[in-house]
Amino acid sequence: MTDRVAIDDVLDKKESTWWQDVLGYQPFWITLAVVVIAVIMSFVNENFLSTGNFFNITRNFAFIGIMAVGMTTVIITAGIDLSVGSTLGLVAMSSAVTIDSGHSMEAAIAVGLLVALAIGFINGCLIAYVKLNPFIVTLGMLSIIRSQTLVLTNATPVTLRRVGEEADRFRELLAGNPMGVATPVWVLLGVLLIVGFILRFTAWGRHIYAVGGNEQAARLNGVPVDQVKVSVYMMSALTAGITGLLVLAWTGSALSNFGQSWELRVIASTVIGGANLLGGAGSAYGGVIGAALIEIIRNSLLLAGVNTFWQGTFVGLFILFAVLLEKVRNRGR
């Protein structure tokens, strides 16, 4: 009887074809939704496919997409990071102050990234070693970081010096349009390829999925669970920091409310893209295509003349749809 069950299992696996795997891959459906909306909008509004609008869509979703890739690694481990928006704001402010104080572009970038990594390290240690709840830790860190951003400049905006070689170099590096494509899009592509490769082909990537799938089993199999948790929170903070530098370069100034509520859009992107909040599932591409869908919805509503207050409703509906799709897909397994 046991042999018969084993044979049946093998036969069932053979019956699963590549196209069935694709149809069961949530990012595929989100990608299809992006294409369908884009096609519909190209008929509804001729400005949708204009060069200027395409540039704005790709640049805007790149900011959220970069952060969503980092957030995905956290969510795969069954964690959450509510502090990414505040991290973005503090990094932008710290780097702006560094340049405005007369230091080099390289120093400003280094300060911003070190601030981000420090935040991620603190989050990770409190969660992994002190065993505090990720939601509570990152919610508390959200408040602390936002407060420190205000303290840093007494809530006064910091504008990069318009006449200054270092400020010009900073903006030229991070706010350019190589080959007609915004720099944030190139950065997003790089982050996607690197993290996607790590998750799929490295031991660290396998450990991330193992921790999210079954933490206790991962420990018993020798996976360094605590170190993995610290690393993913540092990755999440790092991508938020990179985004902070990019936003600073594009705007030319740092405001105390930079990144406010962005954590909600980032988490929504990962969930829409197939990441499971219970852990064990998710992909870098899923986070990116989820961010693209949210931005296309936002842009389409604006071009269609729909009140901007409706944006949250449509995004929320897509989140519910994504969760429902995941539940149906899992029930069929």
KAMO-V451043 format. One record per residue. N is the residue number from 0. RES is the residue in three letters. SS is DSSP state (a for helix, b for strand, c for the rest). PSI is psi in whole degrees, 0 to 359 (NA if undefined). OMEGA is omega in whole degrees, 0 to 359 (* if undefined). Layout:
n->N res->RES ss->SS psi->PSI omega->OMEGA
n->N res->RES ss->SS psi->PSI omega->OMEGA
This chain:
n->0 res->MET ss->c psi->319 omega->179
n->1 res->THR ss->a psi->318 omega->179
n->2 res->ASP ss->a psi->322 omega->181
n->3 res->ARG ss->a psi->318 omega->179
n->4 res->VAL ss->a psi->319 omega->180
n->5 res->ALA ss->a psi->318 omega->179
n->6 res->ILE ss->a psi->318 omega->179
n->7 res->ASP ss->a psi->321 omega->179
n->8 res->ASP ss->a psi->318 omega->180
n->9 res->VAL ss->a psi->317 omega->180
n->10 res->LEU ss->a psi->320 omega->179
n->11 res->ASP ss->a psi->320 omega->181
n->12 res->LYS ss->a psi->323 omega->180
n->13 res->LYS ss->a psi->330 omega->181
n->14 res->GLU ss->a psi->344 omega->179
n->15 res->SER ss->c psi->112 omega->181
n->16 res->THR ss->c psi->172 omega->182
n->17 res->TRP ss->a psi->323 omega->182
n->18 res->TRP ss->a psi->332 omega->174
n->19 res->GLN ss->a psi->323 omega->176
n->20 res->ASP ss->a psi->320 omega->179
n->21 res->VAL ss->a psi->315 omega->181
n->22 res->LEU ss->a psi->337 omega->178
n->23 res->GLY ss->c psi->4 omega->182
n->24 res->TYR ss->c psi->109 omega->187
n->25 res->GLN ss->a psi->318 omega->178
n->26 res->PRO ss->a psi->334 omega->177
n->27 res->PHE ss->a psi->315 omega->181
n->28 res->TRP ss->a psi->325 omega->178
n->29 res->ILE ss->a psi->322 omega->176
n->30 res->THR ss->a psi->317 omega->178
n->31 res->LEU ss->a psi->319 omega->178
n->32 res->ALA ss->a psi->319 omega->178
n->33 res->VAL ss->a psi->314 omega->181
n->34 res->VAL ss->a psi->315 omega->181
n->35 res->VAL ss->a psi->314 omega->179
n->36 res->ILE ss->a psi->319 omega->180
n->37 res->ALA ss->a psi->318 omega->179
n->38 res->VAL ss->a psi->315 omega->180
n->39 res->ILE ss->a psi->315 omega->182
n->40 res->MET ss->a psi->332 omega->179
n->41 res->SER ss->a psi->334 omega->176
n->42 res->PHE ss->a psi->326 omega->182
n->43 res->VAL ss->a psi->319 omega->184
n->44 res->ASN ss->c psi->120 omega->183
n->45 res->GLU ss->c psi->342 omega->180
n->46 res->ASN ss->c psi->346 omega->184
n->47 res->PHE ss->c psi->319 omega->182
n->48 res->LEU ss->c psi->9 omega->179
n->49 res->SER ss->c psi->155 omega->182
n->50 res->THR ss->a psi->317 omega->181
n->51 res->GLY ss->a psi->317 omega->181
n->52 res->ASN ss->a psi->321 omega->177
n->53 res->PHE ss->a psi->320 omega->178
n->54 res->PHE ss->a psi->316 omega->181
n->55 res->ASN ss->a psi->317 omega->181
n->56 res->ILE ss->a psi->310 omega->183
n->57 res->THR ss->a psi->320 omega->180
n->58 res->ARG ss->a psi->314 omega->184
n->59 res->ASN ss->a psi->318 omega->182
n->60 res->PHE ss->a psi->339 omega->178
n->61 res->ALA ss->a psi->321 omega->179
n->62 res->PHE ss->a psi->310 omega->180
n->63 res->ILE ss->a psi->323 omega->182
n->64 res->GLY ss->a psi->319 omega->179
n->65 res->ILE ss->a psi->314 omega->180
n->66 res->MET ss->a psi->326 omega->181
n->67 res->ALA ss->a psi->326 omega->178
n->68 res->VAL ss->a psi->315 omega->178
n->69 res->GLY ss->a psi->319 omega->179
n->70 res->MET ss->a psi->325 omega->180
n->71 res->THR ss->a psi->319 omega->180
n->72 res->THR ss->a psi->326 omega->178
n->73 res->VAL ss->a psi->313 omega->184
n->74 res->ILE ss->a psi->327 omega->177
n->75 res->ILE ss->a psi->327 omega->179
n->76 res->THR ss->c psi->11 omega->181
n->77 res->ALA ss->c psi->26 omega->177
n->78 res->GLY ss->c psi->187 omega->178
n->79 res->ILE ss->c psi->147 omega->179
n->80 res->ASP ss->c psi->101 omega->180
n->81 res->LEU ss->c psi->358 omega->186
n->82 res->SER ss->c psi->2 omega->187
n->83 res->VAL ss->a psi->323 omega->179
n->84 res->GLY ss->a psi->317 omega->178
n->85 res->SER ss->a psi->324 omega->177
n->86 res->THR ss->a psi->316 omega->176
n->87 res->LEU ss->a psi->313 omega->182
n->88 res->GLY ss->a psi->317 omega->182
n->89 res->LEU ss->a psi->322 omega->178
n->90 res->VAL ss->a psi->314 omega->179
n->91 res->ALA ss->a psi->316 omega->181
n->92 res->MET ss->a psi->317 omega->181
n->93 res->SER ss->a psi->317 omega->180
n->94 res->SER ss->a psi->321 omega->179
n->95 res->ALA ss->a psi->317 omega->178
n->96 res->VAL ss->a psi->321 omega->180
n->97 res->THR ss->a psi->314 omega->179
n->98 res->ILE ss->a psi->317 omega->182
n->99 res->ASP ss->a psi->339 omega->179
n->100 res->SER ss->c psi->0 omega->176
n->101 res->GLY ss->c psi->8 omega->180
n->102 res->HIS ss->c psi->170 omega->185
n->103 res->SER ss->c psi->164 omega->176
n->104 res->MET ss->a psi->318 omega->181
n->105 res->GLU ss->a psi->320 omega->179
n->106 res->ALA ss->a psi->319 omega->180
n->107 res->ALA ss->a psi->316 omega->179
n->108 res->ILE ss->a psi->317 omega->180
n->109 res->ALA ss->a psi->316 omega->179
n->110 res->VAL ss->a psi->314 omega->181
n->111 res->GLY ss->a psi->314 omega->182
n->112 res->LEU ss->a psi->324 omega->178
n->113 res->LEU ss->a psi->321 omega->176
n->114 res->VAL ss->a psi->315 omega->180
n->115 res->ALA ss->a psi->313 omega->181
n->116 res->LEU ss->a psi->323 omega->178
n->117 res->ALA ss->a psi->319 omega->179
n->118 res->ILE ss->a psi->314 omega->179
n->119 res->GLY ss->a psi->322 omega->180
n->120 res->PHE ss->a psi->317 omega->179
n->121 res->ILE ss->a psi->313 omega->177
n->122 res->ASN ss->a psi->310 omega->183
n->123 res->GLY ss->a psi->318 omega->181
n->124 res->CYS ss->a psi->319 omega->179
n->125 res->LEU ss->a psi->324 omega->182
n->126 res->ILE ss->a psi->316 omega->186
n->127 res->ALA ss->a psi->317 omega->187
n->128 res->TYR ss->c psi->324 omega->178
n->129 res->VAL ss->c psi->346 omega->176
n->130 res->LYS ss->c psi->36 omega->176
n->131 res->LEU ss->c psi->156 omega->181
n->132 res->ASN ss->c psi->131 omega->182
n->133 res->PRO ss->a psi->321 omega->180
n->134 res->PHE ss->a psi->313 omega->182
n->135 res->ILE ss->a psi->316 omega->181
n->136 res->VAL ss->a psi->309 omega->185
n->137 res->THR ss->a psi->333 omega->174
n->138 res->LEU ss->a psi->317 omega->177
n->139 res->GLY ss->a psi->319 omega->179
n->140 res->MET ss->a psi->325 omega->176
n->141 res->LEU ss->a psi->312 omega->182
n->142 res->SER ss->a psi->318 omega->181
n->143 res->ILE ss->a psi->313 omega->183
n->144 res->ILE ss->a psi->318 omega->179
n->145 res->ARG ss->a psi->321 omega->177
n->146 res->SER ss->a psi->316 omega->181
n->147 res->GLN ss->a psi->331 omega->175
n->148 res->THR ss->a psi->320 omega->177
n->149 res->LEU ss->a psi->319 omega->181
n->150 res->VAL ss->a psi->322 omega->186
n->151 res->LEU ss->a psi->321 omega->183
n->152 res->THR ss->a psi->15 omega->182
n->153 res->ASN ss->c psi->39 omega->177
n->154 res->ALA ss->c psi->20 omega->179
n->155 res->THR ss->c psi->129 omega->179
n->156 res->PRO ss->c psi->146 omega->178
n->157 res->VAL ss->b psi->117 omega->180
n->158 res->THR ss->b psi->133 omega->176
n->159 res->LEU ss->c psi->138 omega->181
n->160 res->ARG ss->c psi->121 omega->181
n->161 res->ARG ss->c psi->328 omega->176
n->162 res->VAL ss->c psi->91 omega->182
n->163 res->GLY ss->c psi->128 omega->185
n->164 res->GLU ss->a psi->319 omega->183
n->165 res->GLU ss->a psi->320 omega->177
n->166 res->ALA ss->a psi->320 omega->178
n->167 res->ASP ss->a psi->318 omega->178
n->168 res->ARG ss->a psi->319 omega->180
n->169 res->PHE ss->a psi->312 omega->182
n->170 res->ARG ss->a psi->326 omega->178
n->171 res->GLU ss->a psi->323 omega->181
n->172 res->LEU ss->a psi->316 omega->190
n->173 res->LEU ss->a psi->354 omega->181
n->174 res->ALA ss->c psi->29 omega->180
n->175 res->GLY ss->c psi->184 omega->179
n->176 res->ASN ss->c psi->65 omega->180
n->177 res->PRO ss->a psi->126 omega->180
n->178 res->MET ss->a psi->31 omega->177
n->179 res->GLY ss->a psi->7 omega->180
n->180 res->VAL ss->c psi->134 omega->182
n->181 res->ALA ss->c psi->141 omega->180
n->182 res->THR ss->a psi->318 omega->179
n->183 res->PRO ss->a psi->328 omega->179
n->184 res->VAL ss->a psi->319 omega->177
n->185 res->TRP ss->a psi->320 omega->178
n->186 res->VAL ss->a psi->317 omega->178
n->187 res->LEU ss->a psi->316 omega->180
n->188 res->LEU ss->a psi->317 omega->179
n->189 res->GLY ss->a psi->315 omega->179
n->190 res->VAL ss->a psi->318 omega->180
n->191 res->LEU ss->a psi->314 omega->182
n->192 res->LEU ss->a psi->318 omega->182
n->193 res->ILE ss->a psi->308 omega->182
n->194 res->VAL ss->a psi->322 omega->177
n->195 res->GLY ss->a psi->318 omega->178
n->196 res->PHE ss->a psi->316 omega->181
n->197 res->ILE ss->a psi->314 omega->183
n->198 res->LEU ss->a psi->327 omega->187
n->199 res->ARG ss->a psi->328 omega->191
n->200 res->PHE ss->a psi->3 omega->182
n->201 res->THR ss->c psi->161 omega->178
n->202 res->ALA ss->a psi->322 omega->179
n->203 res->TRP ss->a psi->318 omega->178
n->204 res->GLY ss->a psi->316 omega->178
n->205 res->ARG ss->a psi->324 omega->179
n->206 res->HIS ss->a psi->322 omega->179
n->207 res->ILE ss->a psi->313 omega->179
n->208 res->TYR ss->a psi->324 omega->180
n->209 res->ALA ss->a psi->318 omega->180
n->210 res->VAL ss->a psi->318 omega->180
n->211 res->GLY ss->a psi->328 omega->181
n->212 res->GLY ss->a psi->314 omega->179
n->213 res->ASN ss->c psi->98 omega->185
n->214 res->GLU ss->a psi->317 omega->182
n->215 res->GLN ss->a psi->317 omega->178
n->216 res->ALA ss->a psi->324 omega->178
n->217 res->ALA ss->a psi->318 omega->178
n->218 res->ARG ss->a psi->317 omega->182
n->219 res->LEU ss->a psi->336 omega->180
n->220 res->ASN ss->c psi->13 omega->174
n->221 res->GLY ss->c psi->12 omega->178
n->222 res->VAL ss->c psi->130 omega->179
n->223 res->PRO ss->c psi->77 omega->189
n->224 res->VAL ss->a psi->312 omega->183
n->225 res->ASP ss->a psi->317 omega->179
n->226 res->GLN ss->a psi->322 omega->178
n->227 res->VAL ss->a psi->317 omega->180
n->228 res->LYS ss->a psi->316 omega->178
n->229 res->VAL ss->a psi->318 omega->184
n->230 res->SER ss->a psi->321 omega->182
n->231 res->VAL ss->a psi->327 omega->177
n->232 res->TYR ss->a psi->328 omega->174
n->233 res->MET ss->a psi->323 omega->177
n->234 res->MET ss->a psi->316 omega->179
n->235 res->SER ss->a psi->315 omega->180
n->236 res->ALA ss->a psi->323 omega->180
n->237 res->LEU ss->a psi->315 omega->179
n->238 res->THR ss->a psi->326 omega->175
n->239 res->ALA ss->a psi->321 omega->179
n->240 res->GLY ss->a psi->317 omega->177
n->241 res->ILE ss->a psi->317 omega->178
n->242 res->THR ss->a psi->322 omega->178
n->243 res->GLY ss->a psi->319 omega->178
n->244 res->LEU ss->a psi->319 omega->181
n->245 res->LEU ss->a psi->317 omega->179
n->246 res->VAL ss->a psi->318 omega->178
n->247 res->LEU ss->a psi->315 omega->181
n->248 res->ALA ss->a psi->320 omega->183
n->249 res->TRP ss->a psi->324 omega->182
n->250 res->THR ss->a psi->333 omega->181
n->251 res->GLY ss->c psi->4 omega->178
n->252 res->SER ss->b psi->162 omega->179
n->253 res->ALA ss->b psi->128 omega->178
n->254 res->LEU ss->c psi->152 omega->183
n->255 res->SER ss->c psi->341 omega->181
n->256 res->ASN ss->c psi->14 omega->177
n->257 res->PHE ss->c psi->133 omega->175
n->258 res->GLY ss->c psi->5 omega->182
n->259 res->GLN ss->c psi->127 omega->180
n->260 res->SER ss->c psi->4 omega->179
n->261 res->TRP ss->a psi->334 omega->180
n->262 res->GLU ss->a psi->329 omega->179
n->263 res->LEU ss->a psi->318 omega->179
n->264 res->ARG ss->a psi->324 omega->179
n->265 res->VAL ss->a psi->312 omega->179
n->266 res->ILE ss->a psi->319 omega->178
n->267 res->ALA ss->a psi->320 omega->180
n->268 res->SER ss->a psi->316 omega->182
n->269 res->THR ss->a psi->320 omega->180
n->270 res->VAL ss->a psi->315 omega->178
n->271 res->ILE ss->a psi->325 omega->181
n->272 res->GLY ss->c psi->4 omega->173
n->273 res->GLY ss->c psi->1 omega->177
n->274 res->ALA ss->c psi->138 omega->181
n->275 res->ASN ss->c psi->122 omega->181
n->276 res->LEU ss->c psi->345 omega->176
n->277 res->LEU ss->c psi->355 omega->175
n->278 res->GLY ss->c psi->163 omega->174
n->279 res->GLY ss->c psi->352 omega->183
n->280 res->ALA ss->c psi->146 omega->180
n->281 res->GLY ss->c psi->161 omega->179
n->282 res->SER ss->c psi->155 omega->179
n->283 res->ALA ss->a psi->317 omega->179
n->284 res->TYR ss->a psi->322 omega->179
n->285 res->GLY ss->a psi->316 omega->179
n->286 res->GLY ss->a psi->321 omega->181
n->287 res->VAL ss->a psi->314 omega->182
n->288 res->ILE ss->a psi->331 omega->174
n->289 res->GLY ss->a psi->319 omega->177
n->290 res->ALA ss->a psi->322 omega->179
n->291 res->ALA ss->a psi->318 omega->180
n->292 res->LEU ss->a psi->315 omega->180
n->293 res->ILE ss->a psi->318 omega->181
n->294 res->GLU ss->a psi->322 omega->178
n->295 res->ILE ss->a psi->322 omega->176
n->296 res->ILE ss->a psi->312 omega->181
n->297 res->ARG ss->a psi->313 omega->181
n->298 res->ASN ss->a psi->320 omega->181
n->299 res->SER ss->a psi->320 omega->179
n->300 res->LEU ss->a psi->320 omega->179
n->301 res->LEU ss->a psi->314 omega->180
n->302 res->LEU ss->a psi->329 omega->180
n->303 res->ALA ss->c psi->356 omega->179
n->304 res->GLY ss->c psi->17 omega->180
n->305 res->VAL ss->c psi->140 omega->178
n->306 res->ASN ss->c psi->131 omega->183
n->307 res->THR ss->a psi->340 omega->179
n->308 res->PHE ss->a psi->343 omega->180
n->309 res->TRP ss->a psi->350 omega->184
n->310 res->GLN ss->a psi->314 omega->181
n->311 res->GLY ss->a psi->325 omega->180
n->312 res->THR ss->a psi->313 omega->181
n->313 res->PHE ss->a psi->318 omega->178
n->314 res->VAL ss->a psi->318 omega->178
n->315 res->GLY ss->a psi->320 omega->178
n->316 res->LEU ss->a psi->321 omega->178
n->317 res->PHE ss->a psi->326 omega->177
n->318 res->ILE ss->a psi->314 omega->178
n->319 res->LEU ss->a psi->320 omega->178
n->320 res->PHE ss->a psi->319 omega->181
n->321 res->ALA ss->a psi->318 omega->179
n->322 res->VAL ss->a psi->319 omega->178
n->323 res->LEU ss->a psi->319 omega->179
n->324 res->LEU ss->a psi->319 omega->178
n->325 res->GLU ss->a psi->320 omega->181
n->326 res->LYS ss->a psi->316 omega->179
n->327 res->VAL ss->a psi->319 omega->181
n->328 res->ARG ss->a psi->320 omega->179
n->329 res->ASN ss->a psi->328 omega->181
n->330 res->ARG ss->a psi->333 omega->181
n->331 res->GLY ss->c psi->355 omega->181
n->332 res->ARG ss->c psi->NA omega->*
